Amino acid sequence: MKQVILAAHFPGVNNHTVWSDPASGSQIDFASFTHLARTAERGRFDFFFLADGQRLREQRGRIHDLDVVGRPDSLTVLSGLAAVTDHLGLAGTINATFNEPYELARKLATLDHLSGGRAGWNVVTSSDAFTGENFRRGGFLEHARRYERAEEFVRTVNELWDSWAAEDLVADPSAGTFARAEAGEFAHRGAQFDIGGHFTVPRSPQGRPLTIQAGDSEGGRAFAAATADAIFSRHSRLQEGQAFYRDVKSRLAAHGRSPDSLKILPGVTFALGDTDAEAQENADHIRRQQVSPQTAILLLEQLWNRDLSAYDPEGPLPEIDPDVSDDSIIKGRTRMSRDPLKTAAEWRALAESKKLGIRDLIIEVTGRQSFIGSPSRVAEEINEFVQSDASDGFILVPHLTPGGLDAFVDTVVPLLQERGVLRAEYETTTLRGHLGLENER
């Protein structure tokens, strides 16, 4: 039986996070991060996952204030969590387009030392000129070149980490030395980075912090097969997950890697109840909270690419077609569809056949909970997904901050432990060890 890998995603604020619920807490207070991390550790999860963003999203020239109130720095938060957890891995999203290898390598190696080997980073890229303006780099990187930079970025960071061997940190009073003279020396000459010097942080407990990648394009899959230890996948349906799993795992041999060296972890949501029927009621309630009338209009605007603020959320779809020009009203977020006219036609047909207004249609087409049911059903489905090679585990995204994971840990985790597919106690000390990966030496 494969072991189920579990990670806890701190949801932050987006249209899936029900910030308006009375049980919702702060998205930026350290107490919220602490609560979710300690809950995950109580459930013997593998790691805590923190998303990041380099700019607040905008729509129609305004901050997207329905779902964005702040984006604290990931590494700062994770460093704080290292002091209040003992076993849980600590991974954060960090942009390879708007950072430099030396600076990031130092920060991640430091987190790995502070946490005793529990650091990880999710490599993301951006060709977004809107985000780039925060760095005075608007539009500087062509879309096709973002993975070129990211691939060399990861390679350079690994070279920096590898510039210290495990035996380079020594204390020899008789010789008057504390470390080997050549320790940390590096020189990287490449198309993206031309740097040389001495890396200041000795070899960390994992050797290299865990590398996660989230791209799903052809370039993203190739990048992950070459460089990543885990993939944050979007394929949370069984057959889609199996196809993605087969495709990515089949690419590893070309890089001299085994299938077990890369873990596939879809991001998933859940709704629980004492019975399956009650869970479905809870799921329907959550979806209506997630898609408020205001949110329904804004999500519709993201497809139509027009100001639709005058439309009734409970009324029919606009008769006018989407604006397909390159001038998008959305900044900092990917447009909803590559073919807006085709998608709009499909939505109109669905709305007509089911007699749906705008809000009910958006609830119908923009997602649902991945796992809905009693704790026993959810545990069974999670285990089936992993044992049938649709994934190696999951990154759970609760709809509430910070207590959205509590019920899962209290009711589903014990059932997975009874099945023998989730640890009852931590048996390893590093994040790589939790995932069954060797530390890099």
KOLKE-865380 format. One record per residue (C-alpha): residue number from 0; x, y, z. Coordinates in nm, 4 decimals. Example, Ala and Ser with C-alpha at 12.3 -4.5 7.8 and 13.67 -1.06 7.14 Angstrom:
2
+------+----------+----------+----------+
! resi !        x !        y !        z !
+------+----------+----------+----------+
!    0 !   1.2300 !  -0.4500 !   0.7800 !
!    1 !   1.3670 !  -0.1060 !   0.7140 !
+------+----------+----------+----------+
This chain:
441
+------+----------+----------+----------+
! resi !        x !        y !        z !
+------+----------+----------+----------+
!    0 !   0.0000 !   0.0000 !   0.0000 !
!    1 !   0.1339 !   0.3390 !  -0.0980 !
!    2 !   0.1513 !   0.5939 !   0.1816 !
!    3 !  -0.0715 !   0.8993 !   0.1291 !
!    4 !   0.1227 !   1.2260 !   0.1276 !
!    5 !  -0.0734 !   1.5150 !   0.2787 !
!    6 !   0.0023 !   1.8855 !   0.2786 !
!    7 !  -0.1989 !   2.1742 !   0.4246 !
!    8 !  -0.2422 !   2.4797 !   0.2034 !
!    9 !  -0.2915 !   2.8072 !   0.3902 !
!   10 !  -0.5658 !   2.9473 !   0.1670 !
!   11 !  -0.5074 !   3.3187 !   0.2096 !
!   12 !  -0.7796 !   3.5242 !   0.0460 !
!   13 !  -0.9333 !   3.4359 !  -0.2883 !
!   14 !  -1.2853 !   3.3618 !  -0.4057 !
!   15 !  -1.2592 !   3.0075 !  -0.2649 !
!   16 !  -1.1802 !   3.1348 !   0.0861 !
!   17 !  -1.4989 !   3.2240 !   0.2708 !
!   18 !  -1.3639 !   3.5275 !   0.4533 !
!   19 !  -1.7192 !   3.6462 !   0.5291 !
!   20 !  -1.8028 !   3.3369 !   0.7364 !
!   21 !  -1.8315 !   3.4087 !   1.1120 !
!   22 !  -1.5781 !   3.1297 !   1.1759 !
!   23 !  -1.3192 !   3.2916 !   0.9501 !
!   24 !  -1.0173 !   3.4565 !   1.1103 !
!   25 !  -0.7371 !   3.6847 !   1.0003 !
!   26 !  -0.5408 !   3.6059 !   0.6859 !
!   27 !  -0.2240 !   3.7769 !   0.8104 !
!   28 !  -0.2078 !   3.7362 !   1.1910 !
!   29 !   0.0641 !   3.4923 !   1.2907 !
!   30 !  -0.1888 !   3.3144 !   1.5130 !
!   31 !  -0.3776 !   3.2027 !   1.2004 !
!   32 !  -0.0669 !   3.0546 !   1.0413 !
!   33 !   0.0211 !   2.8866 !   1.3716 !
!   34 !  -0.3244 !   2.7312 !   1.4107 !
!   35 !  -0.3285 !   2.5720 !   1.0661 !
!   36 !   0.0326 !   2.4503 !   1.0923 !
!   37 !  -0.0180 !   2.2945 !   1.4346 !
!   38 !  -0.3409 !   2.1306 !   1.3175 !
!   39 !  -0.1569 !   1.9812 !   1.0210 !
!   40 !   0.1215 !   1.8567 !   1.2463 !
!   41 !  -0.1362 !   1.7032 !   1.4822 !
!   42 !  -0.2671 !   1.5173 !   1.1772 !
!   43 !   0.0866 !   1.3979 !   1.0923 !
!   44 !   0.0806 !   1.5854 !   0.7621 !
!   45 !   0.3974 !   1.5992 !   0.5544 !
!   46 !   0.4140 !   1.9753 !   0.5063 !
!   47 !   0.2495 !   2.3153 !   0.5328 !
!   48 !   0.2185 !   2.5021 !   0.2020 !
!   49 !   0.2017 !   2.8788 !   0.1719 !
!   50 !   0.1155 !   3.0513 !  -0.1544 !
!   51 !   0.2562 !   3.3900 !  -0.2434 !
!   52 !   0.1917 !   3.6798 !  -0.4774 !
!   53 !   0.4101 !   3.9669 !  -0.5900 !
!   54 !   0.1266 !   4.2122 !  -0.6584 !
!   55 !  -0.2375 !   4.2539 !  -0.5621 !
!   56 !  -0.4781 !   4.1609 !  -0.8408 !
!   57 !  -0.6833 !   4.4327 !  -1.0108 !
!   58 !  -1.0024 !   4.4337 !  -1.2123 !
!   59 !  -1.1362 !   4.7329 !  -1.4015 !
!   60 !  -0.8447 !   4.9318 !  -1.2611 !
!   61 !  -0.9343 !   4.8622 !  -0.8977 !
!   62 !  -0.7830 !   4.6321 !  -0.6367 !
!   63 !  -0.9786 !   4.3065 !  -0.6424 !
!   64 !  -1.1079 !   4.3815 !  -0.2918 !
!   65 !  -1.3516 !   4.0913 !  -0.2740 !
!   66 !  -1.0689 !   3.8469 !  -0.2223 !
!   67 !  -0.7388 !   4.0270 !  -0.1581 !
!   68 !  -0.6370 !   4.1975 !   0.1645 !
!   69 !  -0.2658 !   4.1276 !   0.1801 !
!   70 !   0.0156 !   3.8926 !   0.0852 !
!   71 !   0.2807 !   3.8596 !   0.3565 !
!   72 !   0.6249 !   3.7327 !   0.2586 !
!   73 !   0.6263 !   3.3519 !   0.2546 !
!   74 !   0.9772 !   3.2904 !   0.3849 !
!   75 !   0.9301 !   3.5250 !   0.6795 !
!   76 !   0.6127 !   3.3423 !   0.7848 !
!   77 !   0.7713 !   2.9991 !   0.7383 !
!   78 !   1.0712 !   3.1002 !   0.9491 !
!   79 !   0.8331 !   3.1925 !   1.2299 !
!   80 !   0.6499 !   2.8617 !   1.1956 !
!   81 !   0.9787 !   2.6727 !   1.2285 !
!   82 !   0.9835 !   2.7832 !   1.5922 !
!   83 !   0.6320 !   2.6616 !   1.6760 !
!   84 !   0.6372 !   2.3244 !   1.4964 !
!   85 !   0.8679 !   2.0253 !   1.5360 !
!   86 !   0.8153 !   1.7883 !   1.2425 !
!   87 !   0.5991 !   1.9554 !   0.9771 !
!   88 !   0.7643 !   2.0475 !   0.6475 !
!   89 !   0.7505 !   2.4183 !   0.5564 !
!   90 !   0.7140 !   2.5060 !   0.1875 !
!   91 !   0.6405 !   2.8373 !   0.0187 !
!   92 !   0.5816 !   2.9689 !  -0.3319 !
!   93 !   0.8719 !   3.1803 !  -0.4562 !
!   94 !   0.8925 !   3.3439 !  -0.7988 !
!   95 !   1.1975 !   3.2558 !  -1.0099 !
!   96 !   1.1361 !   3.5530 !  -1.2384 !
!   97 !   1.1578 !   3.8271 !  -0.9756 !
!   98 !   1.4311 !   3.6913 !  -0.7469 !
!   99 !   1.8034 !   3.6251 !  -0.7752 !
!  100 !   1.9602 !   3.2810 !  -0.7145 !
!  101 !   2.2194 !   3.3853 !  -0.4545 !
!  102 !   1.9752 !   3.5719 !  -0.2331 !
!  103 !   1.7083 !   3.3030 !  -0.2505 !
!  104 !   1.9540 !   3.0174 !  -0.1980 !
!  105 !   2.0755 !   3.1822 !   0.1242 !
!  106 !   1.7229 !   3.2317 !   0.2576 !
!  107 !   1.6093 !   2.8772 !   0.1825 !
!  108 !   1.9284 !   2.7208 !   0.3203 !
!  109 !   1.8835 !   2.9307 !   0.6332 !
!  110 !   1.5235 !   2.8111 !   0.6727 !
!  111 !   1.6431 !   2.4538 !   0.6297 !
!  112 !   1.8933 !   2.5040 !   0.9133 !
!  113 !   1.6433 !   2.6813 !   1.1397 !
!  114 !   1.3829 !   2.4080 !   1.0912 !
!  115 !   1.6179 !   2.1111 !   1.1119 !
!  116 !   1.5696 !   2.0126 !   0.7491 !
!  117 !   1.2048 !   2.0959 !   0.6784 !
!  118 !   1.2305 !   2.3631 !   0.4061 !
!  119 !   1.0776 !   2.3504 !   0.0596 !
!  120 !   0.9982 !   2.5945 !  -0.2202 !
!  121 !   0.7403 !   2.5972 !  -0.4978 !
!  122 !   0.9046 !   2.7405 !  -0.8088 !
!  123 !   0.6738 !   2.9647 !  -1.0098 !
!  124 !   0.7397 !   3.1867 !  -1.3098 !
!  125 !   0.5840 !   3.5007 !  -1.4519 !
!  126 !   0.5868 !   3.6859 !  -1.7811 !
!  127 !   0.3327 !   3.9324 !  -1.6436 !
!  128 !   0.4370 !   4.2912 !  -1.7079 !
!  129 !   0.1800 !   4.4102 !  -1.4529 !
!  130 !   0.3580 !   4.2184 !  -1.1762 !
!  131 !   0.6947 !   4.3166 !  -1.3165 !
!  132 !   0.6204 !   4.6845 !  -1.2567 !
!  133 !   0.6737 !   4.6238 !  -0.8843 !
!  134 !   1.0309 !   4.5288 !  -0.9731 !
!  135 !   1.0860 !   4.7846 !  -1.2517 !
!  136 !   1.0895 !   4.4917 !  -1.4910 !
!  137 !   0.7570 !   4.5294 !  -1.6622 !
!  138 !   0.7495 !   4.3135 !  -1.9727 !
!  139 !   1.1217 !   4.2438 !  -1.9632 !
!  140 !   1.0859 !   3.8667 !  -1.9980 !
!  141 !   0.9102 !   3.7096 !  -2.2949 !
!  142 !   0.6527 !   3.4451 !  -2.2100 !
!  143 !   0.8431 !   3.1722 !  -2.3954 !
!  144 !   1.1614 !   3.2447 !  -2.2010 !
!  145 !   1.0248 !   3.2208 !  -1.8486 !
!  146 !   1.1070 !   2.8493 !  -1.8175 !
!  147 !   1.4535 !   2.9108 !  -1.9613 !
!  148 !   1.5234 !   3.1470 !  -1.6742 !
!  149 !   1.3543 !   2.9188 !  -1.4216 !
!  150 !   1.5513 !   2.6121 !  -1.5315 !
!  151 !   1.8822 !   2.7953 !  -1.5015 !
!  152 !   1.7651 !   2.9562 !  -1.1771 !
!  153 !   1.7040 !   2.6162 !  -1.0147 !
!  154 !   2.0316 !   2.4796 !  -1.1518 !
!  155 !   2.2207 !   2.7801 !  -1.0140 !
!  156 !   2.0590 !   2.7541 !  -0.6706 !
!  157 !   2.1514 !   2.3852 !  -0.6565 !
!  158 !   2.5109 !   2.4730 !  -0.7460 !
!  159 !   2.5200 !   2.7218 !  -0.4598 !
!  160 !   2.3834 !   2.4673 !  -0.2123 !
!  161 !   2.6289 !   2.2078 !  -0.3422 !
!  162 !   2.9247 !   2.4456 !  -0.3001 !
!  163 !   2.9428 !   2.3284 !   0.0605 !
!  164 !   3.0039 !   1.9595 !   0.1258 !
!  165 !   2.8779 !   1.8038 !   0.4476 !
!  166 !   3.2343 !   1.7716 !   0.5768 !
!  167 !   3.3344 !   2.1316 !   0.4979 !
!  168 !   3.2131 !   2.2698 !   0.8300 !
!  169 !   3.4898 !   2.1755 !   1.0751 !
!  170 !   3.6324 !   2.3139 !   1.3969 !
!  171 !   4.0066 !   2.2507 !   1.4254 !
!  172 !   4.1607 !   2.4626 !   1.7035 !
!  173 !   4.5066 !   2.3160 !   1.6449 !
!  174 !   4.5054 !   2.4398 !   1.2867 !
!  175 !   4.3219 !   2.7572 !   1.3739 !
!  176 !   4.0477 !   2.6868 !   1.1185 !
!  177 !   3.6705 !   2.6647 !   1.1472 !
!  178 !   3.5833 !   2.5601 !   0.7907 !
!  179 !   3.7627 !   2.4320 !   0.4847 !
!  180 !   3.9188 !   2.7143 !   0.2845 !
!  181 !   3.7487 !   2.6155 !  -0.0412 !
!  182 !   3.4042 !   2.5807 !   0.1183 !
!  183 !   3.1286 !   2.7727 !  -0.0604 !
!  184 !   3.3325 !   2.8713 !  -0.3635 !
!  185 !   3.1228 !   2.8904 !  -0.6794 !
!  186 !   3.1200 !   3.0266 !  -1.0330 !
!  187 !   2.8191 !   3.0098 !  -1.2623 !
!  188 !   2.8425 !   3.1362 !  -1.6195 !
!  189 !   2.5180 !   3.1093 !  -1.8115 !
!  190 !   2.2758 !   3.2894 !  -2.0398 !
!  191 !   2.0612 !   3.4107 !  -1.7477 !
!  192 !   2.3118 !   3.4412 !  -1.4621 !
!  193 !   2.6827 !   3.5213 !  -1.4530 !
!  194 !   2.7920 !   3.5100 !  -1.0890 !
!  195 !   3.0851 !   3.3915 !  -0.8828 !
!  196 !   3.2076 !   3.4135 !  -0.5252 !
!  197 !   3.1548 !   3.2269 !  -0.1987 !
!  198 !   2.8225 !   3.1011 !  -0.0676 !
!  199 !   2.7859 !   3.1879 !   0.2994 !
!  200 !   2.5595 !   2.9110 !   0.4342 !
!  201 !   2.7054 !   2.5638 !   0.5110 !
!  202 !   2.5397 !   2.2486 !   0.3847 !
!  203 !   2.1882 !   2.2322 !   0.5295 !
!  204 !   2.0261 !   1.9221 !   0.6831 !
!  205 !   1.8522 !   1.8165 !   0.3596 !
!  206 !   2.1470 !   1.9129 !   0.1395 !
!  207 !   1.8962 !   2.0786 !  -0.0869 !
!  208 !   1.5535 !   2.2012 !   0.0297 !
!  209 !   1.2619 !   2.0298 !  -0.1442 !
!  210 !   1.1742 !   2.1727 !  -0.4869 !
!  211 !   0.8069 !   2.1832 !  -0.5930 !
!  212 !   0.6754 !   2.2961 !  -0.9320 !
!  213 !   0.3220 !   2.3866 !  -1.0359 !
!  214 !   0.3247 !   2.4253 !  -1.4151 !
!  215 !   0.0929 !   2.2094 !  -1.6270 !
!  216 !   0.1930 !   2.3206 !  -1.9770 !
!  217 !   0.4295 !   2.1166 !  -2.1920 !
!  218 !   0.7136 !   2.3397 !  -2.0769 !
!  219 !   0.6032 !   2.3084 !  -1.7153 !
!  220 !   0.5902 !   1.9288 !  -1.7292 !
!  221 !   0.9335 !   1.9099 !  -1.8893 !
!  222 !   1.0730 !   2.1513 !  -1.6308 !
!  223 !   0.9287 !   1.9464 !  -1.3445 !
!  224 !   1.0622 !   1.6178 !  -1.4821 !
!  225 !   1.4105 !   1.7684 !  -1.4997 !
!  226 !   1.4251 !   1.9601 !  -1.1720 !
!  227 !   1.1362 !   1.9075 !  -0.9277 !
!  228 !   1.0864 !   1.6757 !  -0.6306 !
!  229 !   0.7088 !   1.7280 !  -0.6320 !
!  230 !   0.4379 !   1.8775 !  -0.8560 !
!  231 !   0.1468 !   2.0827 !  -0.7263 !
!  232 !  -0.1045 !   1.9483 !  -0.9807 !
!  233 !  -0.4504 !   2.0759 !  -1.0732 !
!  234 !  -0.5822 !   1.7315 !  -1.1775 !
!  235 !  -0.8187 !   1.6314 !  -0.8980 !
!  236 !  -1.0399 !   1.3950 !  -1.1007 !
!  237 !  -0.9438 !   1.0272 !  -1.1139 !
!  238 !  -0.9029 !   0.9686 !  -1.4882 !
!  239 !  -0.7432 !   1.3080 !  -1.5519 !
!  240 !  -0.5105 !   1.2461 !  -1.2594 !
!  241 !  -0.4079 !   0.9045 !  -1.3898 !
!  242 !  -0.3292 !   1.0457 !  -1.7347 !
!  243 !  -0.1210 !   1.3289 !  -1.5867 !
!  244 !   0.0543 !   1.0860 !  -1.3511 !
!  245 !   0.1513 !   0.8526 !  -1.6371 !
!  246 !   0.2711 !   1.1367 !  -1.8578 !
!  247 !   0.4947 !   1.3078 !  -1.6031 !
!  248 !   0.6360 !   0.9893 !  -1.4531 !
!  249 !   0.7237 !   0.8624 !  -1.8033 !
!  250 !   0.9470 !   1.1658 !  -1.8573 !
!  251 !   1.1747 !   1.0941 !  -1.5613 !
!  252 !   1.3861 !   0.8176 !  -1.7163 !
!  253 !   1.5256 !   1.0616 !  -1.9734 !
!  254 !   1.6789 !   1.2521 !  -1.6819 !
!  255 !   1.8136 !   0.9438 !  -1.5094 !
!  256 !   1.5431 !   0.9555 !  -1.2449 !
!  257 !   1.3183 !   0.6866 !  -1.0985 !
!  258 !   0.9374 !   0.7199 !  -1.0866 !
!  259 !   0.9451 !   0.7536 !  -0.7065 !
!  260 !   1.1785 !   1.0548 !  -0.7222 !
!  261 !   0.8935 !   1.2904 !  -0.8206 !
!  262 !   0.5723 !   1.3137 !  -0.6171 !
!  263 !   0.2429 !   1.4207 !  -0.7799 !
!  264 !   0.0225 !   1.6195 !  -0.5408 !
!  265 !  -0.3057 !   1.7696 !  -0.6694 !
!  266 !  -0.4583 !   2.0618 !  -0.4849 !
!  267 !  -0.8012 !   1.9538 !  -0.3564 !
!  268 !  -1.0929 !   2.0798 !  -0.1497 !
!  269 !  -1.3389 !   1.8877 !   0.0650 !
!  270 !  -1.6752 !   1.9066 !   0.2412 !
!  271 !  -1.7588 !   1.6746 !   0.5313 !
!  272 !  -2.0753 !   1.5709 !   0.7124 !
!  273 !  -2.1976 !   1.2953 !   0.9420 !
!  274 !  -2.3659 !   1.1447 !   0.6360 !
!  275 !  -2.3061 !   1.1791 !   0.2640 !
!  276 !  -2.6302 !   1.3736 !   0.2314 !
!  277 !  -2.5303 !   1.6184 !   0.5030 !
!  278 !  -2.1886 !   1.6605 !   0.3411 !
!  279 !  -2.3564 !   1.7485 !   0.0108 !
!  280 !  -2.5697 !   2.0086 !   0.1888 !
!  281 !  -2.2541 !   2.1535 !   0.3432 !
!  282 !  -2.0842 !   2.1565 !   0.0030 !
!  283 !  -2.3755 !   2.3444 !  -0.1541 !
!  284 !  -2.3699 !   2.5963 !   0.1310 !
!  285 !  -1.9955 !   2.6482 !   0.0913 !
!  286 !  -2.0303 !   2.7098 !  -0.2822 !
!  287 !  -2.2949 !   2.9762 !  -0.2269 !
!  288 !  -2.0668 !   3.1437 !   0.0271 !
!  289 !  -1.7740 !   3.1277 !  -0.2125 !
!  290 !  -1.9726 !   3.2836 !  -0.4967 !
!  291 !  -2.1470 !   3.5880 !  -0.3534 !
!  292 !  -2.3559 !   3.8043 !  -0.5889 !
!  293 !  -2.0647 !   4.0481 !  -0.6228 !
!  294 !  -1.8168 !   3.7676 !  -0.6845 !
!  295 !  -2.0424 !   3.6145 !  -0.9497 !
!  296 !  -2.0361 !   3.9371 !  -1.1504 !
!  297 !  -1.6596 !   3.9755 !  -1.1173 !
!  298 !  -1.5986 !   3.6171 !  -1.2264 !
!  299 !  -1.8296 !   3.6656 !  -1.5231 !
!  300 !  -1.6355 !   3.9806 !  -1.6134 !
!  301 !  -1.3168 !   3.7757 !  -1.6249 !
!  302 !  -1.4606 !   3.5773 !  -1.9171 !
!  303 !  -1.6534 !   3.8589 !  -2.0833 !
!  304 !  -1.3643 !   4.1062 !  -2.0409 !
!  305 !  -1.6233 !   4.3826 !  -1.9976 !
!  306 !  -1.7664 !   4.5949 !  -1.7180 !
!  307 !  -2.0805 !   4.4032 !  -1.6155 !
!  308 !  -2.1441 !   4.5832 !  -1.2860 !
!  309 !  -2.4894 !   4.6953 !  -1.4021 !
!  310 !  -2.6124 !   4.3375 !  -1.4480 !
!  311 !  -2.8331 !   4.1562 !  -1.1959 !
!  312 !  -2.6463 !   3.8562 !  -1.0452 !
!  313 !  -2.9744 !   3.6648 !  -1.0374 !
!  314 !  -3.0613 !   3.7650 !  -1.3941 !
!  315 !  -2.9691 !   3.6225 !  -1.7358 !
!  316 !  -2.6292 !   3.6279 !  -1.9029 !
!  317 !  -2.5424 !   3.9323 !  -2.1160 !
!  318 !  -2.6596 !   3.9192 !  -2.4768 !
!  319 !  -2.3423 !   4.0960 !  -2.5843 !
!  320 !  -2.0437 !   3.8706 !  -2.6634 !
!  321 !  -1.7134 !   3.8748 !  -2.4724 !
!  322 !  -1.4458 !   4.1231 !  -2.5753 !
!  323 !  -1.1642 !   3.9092 !  -2.7197 !
!  324 !  -0.9105 !   4.1896 !  -2.7560 !
!  325 !  -0.5688 !   4.1605 !  -2.5917 !
!  326 !  -0.6491 !   4.4557 !  -2.3654 !
!  327 !  -0.7640 !   4.2712 !  -2.0537 !
!  328 !  -0.9578 !   4.4241 !  -1.7640 !
!  329 !  -0.7895 !   4.1670 !  -1.5379 !
!  330 !  -0.4419 !   4.2356 !  -1.4035 !
!  331 !  -0.2402 !   3.9811 !  -1.2094 !
!  332 !  -0.4674 !   3.6869 !  -1.2899 !
!  333 !  -0.4820 !   3.4540 !  -1.5903 !
!  334 !  -0.7863 !   3.5018 !  -1.8114 !
!  335 !  -1.0515 !   3.2399 !  -1.7567 !
!  336 !  -1.0568 !   3.0891 !  -2.1079 !
!  337 !  -0.8359 !   3.0755 !  -2.4149 !
!  338 !  -1.1503 !   3.0844 !  -2.6322 !
!  339 !  -1.3980 !   3.3199 !  -2.4609 !
!  340 !  -1.6549 !   3.3066 !  -2.7418 !
!  341 !  -1.6717 !   2.9266 !  -2.7336 !
!  342 !  -1.6920 !   2.9199 !  -2.3546 !
!  343 !  -1.9618 !   3.1881 !  -2.3511 !
!  344 !  -2.1691 !   2.9832 !  -2.5975 !
!  345 !  -2.1343 !   2.6761 !  -2.3746 !
!  346 !  -2.2381 !   2.8773 !  -2.0680 !
!  347 !  -2.5415 !   3.0186 !  -2.2493 !
!  348 !  -2.6527 !   2.6703 !  -2.3513 !
!  349 !  -2.6093 !   2.5419 !  -1.9953 !
!  350 !  -2.7920 !   2.8399 !  -1.8451 !
!  351 !  -3.0820 !   2.7920 !  -2.0851 !
!  352 !  -3.1109 !   2.4175 !  -2.0304 !
!  353 !  -3.1024 !   2.4438 !  -1.6498 !
!  354 !  -3.2775 !   2.7822 !  -1.6190 !
!  355 !  -2.9806 !   2.9377 !  -1.4369 !
!  356 !  -2.9177 !   3.3029 !  -1.3622 !
!  357 !  -2.5659 !   3.4466 !  -1.3533 !
!  358 !  -2.4833 !   3.3522 !  -0.9942 !
!  359 !  -2.6168 !   2.9970 !  -1.0158 !
!  360 !  -2.4349 !   2.9481 !  -1.3452 !
!  361 !  -2.1036 !   3.0661 !  -1.1994 !
!  362 !  -2.1522 !   2.8296 !  -0.9052 !
!  363 !  -2.2132 !   2.5497 !  -1.1571 !
!  364 !  -1.9127 !   2.6145 !  -1.3835 !
!  365 !  -1.6373 !   2.7402 !  -1.1564 !
!  366 !  -1.5732 !   2.4351 !  -0.9431 !
!  367 !  -1.6873 !   2.2123 !  -0.6632 !
!  368 !  -1.5342 !   2.0369 !  -0.3671 !
!  369 !  -1.3053 !   1.7542 !  -0.4783 !
!  370 !  -1.4128 !   1.5192 !  -0.1963 !
!  371 !  -1.7655 !   1.5334 !  -0.0564 !
!  372 !  -1.9019 !   1.2861 !   0.1947 !
!  373 !  -1.8845 !   1.1335 !   0.5366 !
!  374 !  -1.5334 !   1.0913 !   0.6827 !
!  375 !  -1.5324 !   0.7227 !   0.5857 !
!  376 !  -1.6262 !   0.7988 !   0.2249 !
!  377 !  -1.3669 !   1.0753 !   0.1940 !
!  378 !  -1.0951 !   0.8535 !   0.3441 !
!  379 !  -1.1908 !   0.5747 !   0.1031 !
!  380 !  -1.1832 !   0.8035 !  -0.2013 !
!  381 !  -0.8522 !   0.9618 !  -0.1040 !
!  382 !  -0.6937 !   0.6200 !  -0.0625 !
!  383 !  -0.8400 !   0.4915 !  -0.3912 !
!  384 !  -0.7005 !   0.7940 !  -0.5765 !
!  385 !  -0.3496 !   0.7293 !  -0.4465 !
!  386 !  -0.3497 !   0.3495 !  -0.4776 !
!  387 !  -0.4717 !   0.3729 !  -0.8399 !
!  388 !  -0.1779 !   0.5984 !  -0.9351 !
!  389 !  -0.3753 !   0.9155 !  -0.9939 !
!  390 !  -0.1499 !   1.0931 !  -0.7419 !
!  391 !   0.0947 !   1.0322 !  -0.4592 !
!  392 !  -0.1117 !   1.2408 !  -0.2187 !
!  393 !  -0.2848 !   1.5770 !  -0.1928 !
!  394 !  -0.2412 !   1.9390 !  -0.0969 !
!  395 !  -0.5605 !   2.0161 !   0.0970 !
!  396 !  -0.7089 !   2.3637 !   0.0513 !
!  397 !  -0.9699 !   2.4346 !   0.3219 !
!  398 !  -1.2322 !   2.7023 !   0.2615 !
!  399 !  -1.1887 !   2.8615 !   0.6046 !
!  400 !  -0.8863 !   3.0239 !   0.7690 !
!  401 !  -0.7528 !   2.9121 !   1.0083 !
!  402 !  -0.9833 !   2.6329 !   1.1335 !
!  403 !  -1.0876 !   2.4770 !   0.8041 !
!  404 !  -0.8637 !   2.1738 !   0.8492 !
!  405 !  -0.9766 !   2.0858 !   1.2033 !
!  406 !  -1.2630 !   1.8508 !   1.1134 !
!  407 !  -1.0532 !   1.6682 !   0.8541 !
!  408 !  -0.7769 !   1.5996 !   1.1061 !
!  409 !  -1.0266 !   1.4934 !   1.3730 !
!  410 !  -1.2339 !   1.2576 !   1.1558 !
!  411 !  -1.0621 !   1.1581 !   0.8286 !
!  412 !  -0.7014 !   1.1276 !   0.9444 !
!  413 !  -0.7754 !   0.8503 !   1.2002 !
!  414 !  -0.9448 !   0.6464 !   0.9261 !
!  415 !  -0.6456 !   0.6799 !   0.6942 !
!  416 !  -0.4221 !   0.5749 !   0.9827 !
!  417 !  -0.6430 !   0.2707 !   1.0476 !
!  418 !  -0.5961 !   0.1715 !   0.6834 !
!  419 !  -0.2205 !   0.1891 !   0.7320 !
!  420 !  -0.1703 !   0.4518 !   0.4593 !
!  421 !  -0.0879 !   0.7485 !   0.6839 !
!  422 !   0.1734 !   0.7538 !   0.9580 !
!  423 !   0.0594 !   0.7401 !   1.3197 !
!  424 !   0.3810 !   0.9102 !   1.4299 !
!  425 !   0.6610 !   1.0896 !   1.2474 !
!  426 !   0.9444 !   0.8491 !   1.1736 !
!  427 !   1.1769 !   1.0881 !   0.9884 !
!  428 !   1.3145 !   1.4329 !   1.0669 !
!  429 !   1.3357 !   1.6058 !   0.7268 !
!  430 !   1.0765 !   1.6994 !   0.4675 !
!  431 !   1.2520 !   1.4813 !   0.2113 !
!  432 !   1.2393 !   1.1958 !   0.4590 !
!  433 !   0.8652 !   1.2420 !   0.5128 !
!  434 !   0.8105 !   1.2059 !   0.1352 !
!  435 !   1.0363 !   0.9006 !   0.1051 !
!  436 !   1.3092 !   1.0955 !  -0.0755 !
!  437 !   1.6787 !   1.0772 !   0.0009 !
!  438 !   1.8527 !   1.3807 !   0.1467 !
!  439 !   2.0948 !   1.5360 !  -0.1029 !
!  440 !   2.4563 !   1.4932 !   0.0080 !
+------+----------+----------+----------+
